[in-house]
Amino acid sequence: MTGGVMDRLSAEAGAAPVVAAAEAEADEEADPPAAGLPTPQISERRDPYPNRMQMPQGNPLLLSYTLQELLARDTVQVELIPEKKGLFLKHVEYEVSSQRFQSSVYRRYNDFVVFHEMLLHRFPYRMVPALPPKRVLGADREFIESRRRALRRFINLVARHPPFSEDVALRLFLSFSGPDVQNKLKESTQCVGDEFMNCKLAPRAKDFLPADIQTQFAVSRELIRNIYNSFYKLRDRAERIASRAIDNAADLLVFGKELSALGSDTTPLPSWAALNSSTWGSLKQALKGLSVEFALLADKAAQQGKQEENDVVEKLNLFLDLLQSYKDLCERHEKGVLHKHQRALHKYSLMKRQMMSAAVQSREPDSVEQLESRIVEQENAIQTMELRSYFSLYCLHQEMQLVHVYLPLTSHILGAFVNSQIQGHKEMSKVWNDLKPKLNCLFAGPNSSLTLSRSPQDGVSPH
């Protein structure tokens, strides 16, 4: 047996929390391939998985992508298709179109769920974005549209993520047009382990990590938490700004309709107002025509609100989804493998005590040998967990870099917001200026001297 393994692993477990596994790997320590990983020194280790992905040249810990390179990997559209009504429920389907694969396929929400599960199984130590919630009953249009946008953000973050983008599951999800994509996805990962088992550098991940990796992890997690909180508030205000523009459009449209209704009024004039009949007739004719300009103003305001929803709010939501996926990954890191590693160490300690007790009580050699074999298996399992711990920290370090690659998206968001305001106000201003001369006829007539040239200080202002 490997004497001293317990002391060495206990010390390392105290110095560095062991990485969390994905929720889909709850029984990882019982996994035969992982538990059977050889235990000699790394330099002497035989690779039990000859089909691992090859190790990249240079320092593989460092990412060299730019935001533009990530965005150029793919653009995926998710659009609603006409509802198919079942006997009791309406089934919502989506048309998912990928520029990269030049494909267009139909997917249900449950297809996204299975795909999400496959990603968590294959990449438990990466940022897998969360899916929007499933709503069984009472799914109104607003909820369906919100979920469509969330699914589009999800699939674009996945399609642009370096490891995910090269995985067979993504290609299947975006391009397979057969009748049962869910079974096809499950078959594709049936005999394939997770990233740890397929990455050539996994056993050497510790060699690439900085000495202060635990400090860096703690600082990075705090930084992401602060950035997330700030962007959450920005998204909230951007939503309110876009909503106000859309509400403004609705108010302008109603305002114009009321002017039109006033101009279309057919109630006859009373006899005492007959002297002013020509004035009221001219005024009604002018008011009726103004509804067109106010409808145009409403259209411009609505366009501005929709543009801010698509170019500002959606990009903020995309970045928030990314930040949330990093926060979720940190939770898996702390609550998954760390807990399993501690249980394995406790189990190992019990076995050692049983071994010592059996030796003292001079039990039969066969039972002692079986206990020795179990202890060796447990040592191998603990070493595998230790390797997973370092590989998880390795992935966390890379994922944090990926978050920073996305940070320049902030300038895109601010640029879109500024351009929307400039363009929206410019177009609205033009319509208002075109409207202004048309109001002169409202004050024209033999008994009126009011004009638009009067200033607000005169007491009666047309503005």
N, C-alpha and C positions, 0 to 999 in steps of 0.2 A: 504493500500500500504506500501511498505517497505521504510519508510523515511530514507534519508541519503545515499541510495544506489548510487545515482549519485555522491556524493562527494567522497565516498569511492572508487568507481571504477575509477573515474577520477584520483585520487591520485595514485592508483596502475598502471594505464595505463601509467602515466608519469614516474614511477619508473622502469617499466620493459616492454619492447616491447612485444606485444602479438604475439603469434606464428602464422606463416603463414600456411595456409591450402594448400592442393594440388590444382593444377590447375583444377582437376576434380570436386572440391567442390566449384565452383564459387557462388552457390546459397545456401550456407550452412545455413545462418541465417534463411532461410525459411523452413528448414528441420523440420517437425513436431516433431519427437522424440527428437531432440536436443533442440528445442525451448521449449518443454514441460518438461525439466528437473526440478525436484523440487528445491526449493530454501531455505529450512530450513538449520540450522547449519549442518556441515558435520557429527557430531556425531549423529544427529537425522535423517539424510537423509535415506530415503528408496531407495533401489536399484530398479530403474524402468526397469532394464535389467537383469532379473535373469539368463540369459544364458551367462553372461560375462565370460571371461577366469578367472580362479581362480588366486588370488594373490599369488606369490611365497613367500617362507619363507625368513627371513633375510632381508637385505637391497636390494631390487630388482633393485636399480639404478646401482649397481656394477656388471660388467661382470667378469666372471672367466674363460673365454675361452683362450686357447692357439692357436697359428697359426696352429699347427698340428691337433688340434681338429676341427678347421674350415675346413681345407683342407680335412679331413677325412669324412666330412659329405656327400660329393658326388663328383664325377668327371663326367662331362658331355661332350661328344664329339659331335661336329657338323660338319658333312661332306656333301659335295655336292653330289647329286645323278644325274644321267644323265638327261639332259634337256628334258622337254616335250614341243614340239613346238605347239603353238596354231596357229590360222589363221594369226595373225599379229605379235604376240610377243612371245618371248621365256620365259617360266616360270621356274624360278629357285626354286628347292625344296631342302630341307636339311633333312638328316637323323640325328635325335637327340637321342643319346643313353645315358642312365643314369645307372651308377653302382649301385646306391642306390636302385632304383626300378627295376633293372634288365629288363629294357624296351628299346625298340627301336621304335620310331615313326617318321612319316614324317610330316614336317612342312614347310609352306610357310612363307615368310617375313611378310605378313599381319597377320599371326597367332601370331608372336612375338609382333606385334603392339597392338593387342587386349589384349594379356597377360600383356604387359607393362601398358596399360590403367587400367586393373584390379588391378595391384599392386599399382598404384598411388591412385586409389579409396580406396583400403583397407588400405594402409599404407602411408597416406599423410605426415607423420612426420618422415619417415625413408629414408635412402639413396637408392633410386631406380635408378640404373644405366641407363644412356641414351642409346637409340638404335642408331645404325649407320644410316646415312641418306638413304632415298629411292631414287634410280635413275631410272627414268622411261624409258628414251631412252639412247641408246649408252652405255649400261653396258658392258664394256669389261672384259676380264678375270682377269686383275689386280684388278679392282674394286670389282668384285664378290668374289675374294679370300680375299681381305681386309675386305669386309663385313662379310664373313664367320667367319673370325678370331674374328671380333668384336662381332658377335652374340655368339660365343663360350665364350668369356670373360664375356659378359652380363649374360648368363644363369648360368655360374659357380659362379659368384658373388652372384646371387640371390639364387642359390641352397645351398650356404654355409652361407647365412645370417640367424641368429637364428630365428627371427619371420617369415621370408618368407618361410623357409624350412619346417615349420609345417603347412603352409596354404594349404587349399584344392586346390587352383588355381594352385599351383606348381605341385602337384601330378597329376592333370588333364593334365596339359601341357606336362609333361614328360612321362605319361603313357597311356593317353586316345587315343585309336586307332580308334575311330569311325569316321564317315564321316564329321562331322561338329564340330570341336573342338572350334571354335569361339563362337557359340551359347551355347555350353556346359559351357564355361568359363563365359559367361554373366549370364547364369542361376544360376551358383554357387554363384554369388555375388548379385543376384537380391534382395533378402530379407535380406541381411547381411550388417550391417553398417560398418563403418571404425573401425580401431583399438581402437580409443578413446571410441567408444560405446560398444566395446566387451572386454575391459580390466578392470578387477576388481579394479585395483589400480588407474585408471584414475582420479576419484574424489579426490584422496589423493596424487597426484603427487607432489604437492607443499611441502608436509611434508618431502619428500625425497631429495629435492633440497638444495644445499648449499646456504648460505646467499648471497654469492657473485656470483651467477650464471650468472648475466649479464656480470660481468667482465671476468669470465671464458669463456663465449661464445665469447666475443670480442677477447680475447687472442687466443683462439683456432682457430677462423676463420683466424686470421692473420698468425698463425703458419701453417695452412693447405695451405694458399695461397703461403707462402714462400717455403714449401716443394714441392708443385706442380710445381712451377717455376723451381726449381732445378732438379726435376726428368724429367721435360719436356726437359731440355737441355741434360740430361744424355741419354734419349731415342733418341734424335736427333743424338747425337754422336754415340750411339750404332748402329743405323740404317746405318749410314755412314760407320762404320767399317765393318758391315756385307755386305753392298753393295760393298765395295772395295774388299772383299774376293771373292765375286761372279764375279765381273769384272775381278779380277786377274785370276780366273779359265777360263773365256772366252778367255783372252789374251794368257794364256798358251796353251790352246787347239788350237788356231789359229797358234801360234808359231810352235807347233808340226806339224800341217798340212802343213805349208809352208816348213818345213824341209823335210817332206815326199814328197811334190810336187817337191822339188828340186832334191831329190834322184830318183824320178820317171821320170825325164825329159828324153825324147827320141831324143832330137835334136842331129844329128850327129856331131862329132867333125870335125873342119876344118883341112885341111892337115897340116897346120903349127903347130897344137897342137898334132899331132900323136905321137910324142915322149913321151907325158905325158898321153897317153890314159889309161894306166893301173892305174895311180894315180887317175884320175877322175872317173874311174869305181869303184874303191875301196871306194872312198869318197862318191859317190852316194849310194852305197849299205849300208854304215854305216848311212848316213843321213836318208834313208828310214826307218830304224829300230828304230830311236830315237822317232818317232811320238808316239809309244806305251808308252814310259816313260813320255812324256809330256802330253799325255792323262790321265795317272795315276795321275800326278801332278795336272792337272786341276780338276780331280775328287775329290782329297783330299781338294783342296781349296774350291770347291763348297760345299762339306760336311761341312767344317768349317763355311762357310757363312750361310748355312741353319740352322746349329746347333745354331749359335748366334742369328739368327732370331727367332727361336722357344724358346730357353732357356733364352735369355737375353732380346731381344726387346719385345717379347710377354709378359714376366713377368713385364717389365717396363710399358707396355701399360695397363696391368691388374691393376697395382697399380695406374696409372694415371686415369683410369676409376673410381676407387674407390674414389680417391681424388676429382675428378670432381663431383661425385654424392653428396659428402658432401658439396661442394661449391653450387651446385644447391639447396640442402636442405636449406642452409642458406638463399638463395634468396627467397625461398618459405616462410620461416619463417618470413622474414621482409616484403614481399610484399603482403602476403595473408591475414591472419587473423588480423594482425595489422590494415590494412586498413579497414577491415570489422568492427573491434571493434570500431574504431574511427567513422565510419559511424553510427554504432548502438548508440554510445553515443550521437552523434549529433541529431539523430532522437529522442532519449529519451529526450534530452533537449527541442526540439521543442514540444513534447507531453506535457511536464510539463508546458510549457508556455501556450499551448492551454488549459490545464486543469485550470490554474489560471485565464485565460481570461474568460473561460466559467463560472467559479464560480462568477467572478465579474459581468458578464452580466446576471447572474441568468437564464441560459438556462434551458430547460426542463430536469428533472431528468434522463430520459432515455438516452439522448445524453451524459450527464455527466457520467453516469454509464458505457456506452460503451467506453468512453475515458479512464476511470479508468481501465477497463478491458484490453484495448490495452496497457496501461502503464505497467500493471503487466506482460503482455506477453513480453513486451520489456525488462523489468528487468530480467525476466527469460532467455531470449535470451542472454543478456549481461553477466549474470553469467555463462551461458554455454560457451560463448566465453572465459571468464576468465579461466575457468577450462581447456579448450582446449589450452589456452596459456601456462599454467603451464605444461600440458602434453606434449606439443611440446618441451618445454625446457628440460623436462625429457628425451624425445627421443633423442634430440640433444646431451645431455650429454652422453647417451649410445652409440650413433653412433660415437662420438669422441673417446670413448674407443675402439670401434671396429676398427677404423682406426689405432689406436696404436697397436692393436693385429696384424694387418697386417704389421706393420713396420719391424719386423724381416725378412720379405721377401727380404729386401735389401741384407742381407747376402747370401741368396740363389741366388740372381741375380749376385752378385759379384763372388760367388763361381763358378757359371756356366760360367761366362765370363773368369775367370782365367783358369778353366779346359779346356775350349774350345781352348784357346790360347796355353796352354801346349800340349794338345793332337794334335792339328792341326800342330803346329811347329814340334813336334816329328815325326809325320807321314810324313810330307813334307821333313824333314831332311833325313829320311831313304831313301825316293825315290831319292833325290838328290845324296846321297852317293852311292846308287846302280847305278846311272847313270854315275857317274864320271869315273869309270874304262872303261866303254864302249866308252868313247870319245878317248881313246888312239889310236884306230884304225884309227881315222880321221887323225892322224899325222904320221901314219906308212907308210913307202914306201922307195924305194931305194934312192930317192933324197930329203928326208926330215928327219931332226933330231929333229923336234919339239915334245915335250912331255908335259904331264900335270904337270910334276914336276917343270917346269920353274916358276919363281917367277914373279909377276906383274912388278917388276923393270926392267925386261929384255926388256920391250917395247912391247912384244907380249904375251898377257896373254889369256888363254882359258877361264878364268872365266868372 
